[in-house]
Amino acid sequence: MKNFYISFRTLFKKGRHNDIKILSLGVGLAMGLVLIAKVCFELSYDNFYPESDRIFAIQENFSIGDKSNDGFPCVSGGVAPGMKAEIPGVVAATRCERTGEMVMKTPDNKKYTAIFMLADSCFYDVLPREMLVGNARETLSRPLYALVSEEMAGKINPDGADVIGKTFEVQTFPGVQITVGGVFKDVPKNTHLYYDVLVSLSTFKAITGWSKDDQWLGGDSFNAYVLLQPGLSADDMLQPMAEMLDRHVDSKKLKEQGMTYSIFLRPLGELYASSPATKRMAVMLTAIAFAILFAALMNYVLLVISSMVTRSKDVAIHKCYGATGWNITDMIFSEAFLNLLISVVFSTLLVFGFRRIVEELLGTSLSSLFTPDTLMILLGVCVLVFLVAGLLPSQLFARIPVALVFRSYTNSRRSWKKALLFIQFVAVGFLVCLLIVIGWQYSFMVNDNPGYSYERLAFCNLEGVPQSSRKALMDEILKQGEVEDVTTCYELPAFSGSGDIVYRPGSEDAVAHFRDLYGTNANFVSLLEMKVIEGQAFDESYSDSMQLVMVSRQMATELANAFQWKDGVVGKKLDIGGHGTDDPFTVVGVYDDVRMGRIDQEGMVNSAIFFSKRAEQTLVVKFRERNAENLAHINNVIKEFLPDREINLIDYRFSLTKLYDTSRIFRDSVMAGGIITLIIALIGLIGYINDETNRRGKEIAVRKINGATERDILRLISSDIVWMALPAILIGAGASWFASEKWLQQFSEKIPMNAGLFLTGSVVVLAVILLTVVYRTWMVANANPVLSLKSE
């Protein structure tokens, strides 16, 4: 305690550099600990469910010809209840269907946005949440009933009144009243299956008059889960599941049609936390976090060692009064503890002071990041930092001889300083080169040419709006001067479309699998500026009864080969499965391939669009000039036209960029880490240069008296640092090459790896280091040598 008090008294003593030590260590801890917390958050997905090791997701493998889709996360509605009924060892099974973010309106006309999901009555038997009010099984058994989260209940009734029995309607289905039957404890953010409102599965049939709950093939839009008996594994279920599927699906017939279909179980932990992509990201973020922490820690030790010359006499005097090596060690550890404590407080203030930036950087809230388990891990990291920060300097200080009380201490520990700087430069080289690769890949993805023009587009969803209102709204928007054109479609290419199949005429043999965008208006192709390479685009003179389709180049080639059409596909008839009709569709044109979904999912795939005279559910507006004012004006037009609905146009480019949020967050994390590590390393470098110029002040003065110029002095100092920095930066660049290759494996299309990227990064880092050296050495090089010799 006495040493701690002494450390506190000498906190601002000249020559100790405590302010710089606390600043650099605090900034390093802030970034490093936040990244470690992010890793803990990502690896803890879904572990809050009791008996999570016994919960498995049902997934499917499906193939048509030589094209396969293995590990598809959704299955048909009949699979989950079938497993519970037919396979021993299945304790419970459930299925749910995500409907995404929707707007709900209460009877007092208040509107709330929430994430909705449909679920059957067994949902909480497999994936339970604590019920605060109501009975989950009973509520989810009743049509037009729902459970809401604690947070959503608080929004509906801010005064804390009971929400049971309250009703609301969803904007997509106006006039349909859904009753709240229970309140569950909020679902944590670290889950692959987040929701605010859980609506009974039977509600869908009550609203639409039909359901696909009991299908065994097709309609595979359900996330399904099972809870197995203790001791059973996914492999134990493979044979029973195959036998069950054979009882309900004609596998032989599927094979004759060129298709295969099977289901399997994937452990809950592997859906996200243990997936290859998450593991890859966790390893990368951990490496970045420890690079930052290690750089900050080495900089702290460097600054402590730099103070040895000025503190050596103090240590020698302590030894004269009987201090042992242990006493010196205790003194240094007390100082390290105080500095670390203040640094942790400073880092905490930084994190919460820049809370919005940190949450945007990491893609989640701080309250979700800093759980009790995570805080224990961060405490362990701080203890490790404390041990290293105290152990190495204490050993060096304990070896200072007592005789130094009578003479000057000249051992500057230069080799130690250079070694510590070397490590920091390795970290900087690693992060800067990695940032260049990640930034280029991200730019490559968001600026990719998807095969159509989207720069001036915006869209919104019109589900629940009557046909007459949709058409009138389109006419009203088209009157606005800033609008070039308006169209509607069922779905846009950015959102992948639905899977569909082309069959051989008169049979159920599958010929091609494609992404179906369903209905589009006649001007859809021209509005998106899609390139028609064969035939023609849709025309206003067409009618829905004509059943017309346009296909992509890749799909046209595949169909022509399958049917052996030498004259192409235009004018040919296609039997297509997902449109509820046995009548064939006529191909009127072929457009150049367009990207469906994200660039990191798959390359260009088969796709098709179908002519529709109706106003479809997605409204697409093309502006003459895209800017915030024009977007706001059209949103006001929509608001005035549909005052009872929460409908806003979404910028199409923004939606495309949003698809790559995970990569953007990772890029920003590396960028922040790289900048912080560079700053910390430069602080250490400046301290090293100051020590060197002080130590070699007499030598520099003598050289100047003997004719050395400023350039010679600069070369003297900088050459020493360059020969130390260059190999360190190259080692860091080499490590980043390996890390970059691992990270790029997740993308179907990626930037080419070449040495030029890493050479550029290395040159940038070396240039910054040299500029810092020149800046700090210039004053010494221009100083009067006589004054330097007098001070000596």
C-alpha positions, 0 to 999 in steps of 0.5 A: 500500500505504501508503494501504491501511495508513493506511485500516486505522489510521483504520478506527474513527476517529470521524466516519468512520462506517465501521461503518455503511458496512460494515454497510449495504454488507455486507447489501446485497451479501449480498442483491444478490449472492445474487439475481444468483447465482440469476439465473445459476443459472436462466439456466444450465439444461441448459448443462452438456451437451456440444453442448447447442446441437445437442440438441432436445426433441420436442414436439407440437401437438394440437387437438380442435375449437376447443381446442388444446394447443400445445407439449405437452412429451411425445410418443408412444413411437415418435416418437424412434426413428422420427426416428433411423431415418427422418430424415437429419441425426438423429445420435441420438434417445432417449425417457424417462418420468419416474416421480417420487419413489419409495422403494427398498429394498435387501436389508438392508431399508434404504430410500431416497427417490430420483427415478426415470426410465425411459430407453432405451439411447440416452439417454446418446448425446443427454444424456450424463453421465460414467460412473464405473462400468459401461456405460450403453448396455449397462445400459439395454438390459437389463430390470430393470437401472438406473444410479444417481447417485454420491450414491445409490451412496454412500448404498447403500454408505457404505463406498465399496464397489462397488455394481455387481450390488447389487439393490433393489426399488421400493415400488410394485412389491414383489418385483421386484428391479432390479440396479445396472449402473452409476454416473453422475456426479450430475446438476446441479440446474440441469436440467429433467430431474433424476433419481437413478436411471435404470431401463431402459425395457424394465423397465416391460414386464418388470414389467407385461407390456405397453408403449407404447414403439412407439406413434405416437399416444396414450400421449404420456407420453415426454420425447423428445430428438434430437441433430442434425448440426452446422448443422441447425436445428429449422426444417430438421426440420419438413418431414421430421418432417411426412412421417414422421408422415404415414407412421405416423399417418392425418392425414386421418382425424384431420381428419375427426374434428376433430383435428390433430396435429403434432410439432416441435423445441424447442431444449434451452435454450428448455425452461427457461432461455430460456422466457418465464416464466424470462426474466421472472423473471430480469429481475425478480430482476436489477432487484431485485438492482440496486435493492438494490446501488444503494441500498447503494452510494448509501448508502455514497457518502452516508455518505462525503460526509457526512464531508467537513466533518470530513475536509476539514482532513485533506485540506487538510493532505495537499495542503499537504505536496504531495499531488496530486489523484491522491494524494487519489484513491488514498487514497479508493480504498484506503479504499473497497477496504478497506471493500468487502473487509470488507463482502464478508467480512461478506456471506459470513458472513451468507449462510453463517450464514443458509444454511438461510434463504437456500436456502429463499428461493432454492429451491436449495443454495448449492453449486449457486448459486456455481459458478466461472462465477457467482463470476466474474460476482459478482467483476465486480459487486464490481469495479463497486461498488468503482469507483463507491464510490471514483470519486465521493467521490474526485472531490469530496475532490480538489477541497477547496481547500488554504486550508481548513487555515486556515478552516472548511469549510462546503460540506455537499454537500447537493444530492449527499446529497439526490440519493443519498437520492432514488435510494434512495427510488425503489428502496424505492418500487419494491420495496414496491409490487411486493411488495404486488402479488406478495403479493396474487397469491400469496394469491389463488392459495393461497386460491382456491376450487377447487370442493371442500373440502380444508381437512381432507383428507390423502392418500397413495399406496398403489401396490403395496399389495394390494387386500385390504390397502387395504380393511382399512387403510381400515376401520382408519383409519375406526375412529379417532375423529379421522377423519370419512370415508375414500375412495380415488381414482385421482388428485386434482384438484390433480394435473391428471388425464390427458387423455381424449376423448369420441367420437361413437358408432360412429365415431372422431370426437372430441367433447370433450377432458377431464381424467380422474380415473379411478376414485373410490369412492362417497363421493368426491363427498361427502367433497370436498363437491363440489356436484352440480348435476344428477342424483346422486352415486355410490352404494354400491349401484352396481357396476363393471360398470355403467360410470358417470361424472359430468362437470363443468358445463362438460363437460356443457354442451359435450356437450349442445351437441355432441350437441344434447341438449335435456334435458341429459346425465344418463342419456346414454351416452358412448364414452370412449377411455382406459378400455380398453373399447368399452362406453359409460359412463352419466352419472349426475350433473353436478358444479360445475366444479372446478379441475384443477392450478394456477390459473396453468396454465389456467382451469376445464376439462372433467373427469370421475370414474368410479365404482369399487368397488375401493380405488384407488391414492390414499387420502384421509382427512377429519379432524374437525379438521386438526392435526399430532397427528391427522395423526401418529396416523393415520400411526402407524396406517398404519405399524403396519398396513404396517410394511414400507412408507414411507407417510405422509399428506400434508396436502392444503392443503400440496400445493396451496400447494406447487404455487405454490412458484415464486411463493412463492420470488419473493415472499419474495425481493422481501420480503427485498429490500424490507426490506433496501433500506428499512433501508439507505435509513433508515440513509442518511436518519438520517445525512442528518438528523443532518448537517442538524440539525448544520448548521442547529443555530444556525438552529433555536436562533434560531427557538426563541428567537423562539417556534418550537414543537417542531411548527414545528421538526419541520415545518421538517425533515420538509417538506424531506424529504417534498418530496424523498421523495414524487416518488421514491416515486411514480417507484418505484411507477410502475416497479413498475406496469410490472414487475407487469403483466409478471409477472402475464402468466403467470397465467390468473387474476390480481388486478385492477391498480388505483392503490389498490395502489400508492398504499397502498404509497407511503403506507406507505413515506412514513409510515415515512420520516416516522416516522424523521424525527420520531424523529431530529428530536424530540431536536433540537426539544426541546434547549436553544437556549442550549446549541446557540448556545454550541456554535456 
